[in-house]
Amino acid sequence: MQLKFDVLIYLLLLPFSLIDTAQIMSPFIAVLVAYPLLSLDRIGVELQNPFAISNLSHLPLDLICNTIKSNALALKK
């Protein structure tokens, strides 16, 4: 949790540190930096529990198992 807080503070202060060099483009550069960092955090959350139904991109484990079962039973006949 501390790392998320540190990243958010960094992203909030980044445009102010870029104001001297990038001037009007500093918010745009901050967004370009923020998107990969926040996306990487979201990917990490998704990878922690890939089979959770509450996730929007969960793996359909029941469907996969039923397909394997039906294919195995079809081979048996």
Residue pairs with C-beta under 8 A, 6 or more apart in sequence:
4 41
7 37
7 38
7 41
11 30
11 33
11 34
11 37
11 38
14 26
14 29
14 30
14 33
14 34
15 26
15 27
15 29
15 30
16 26
18 25
18 26
18 29
18 30
19 26
22 29
46 55
46 57
49 55
50 58
50 59
51 58
51 59
51 61
52 58
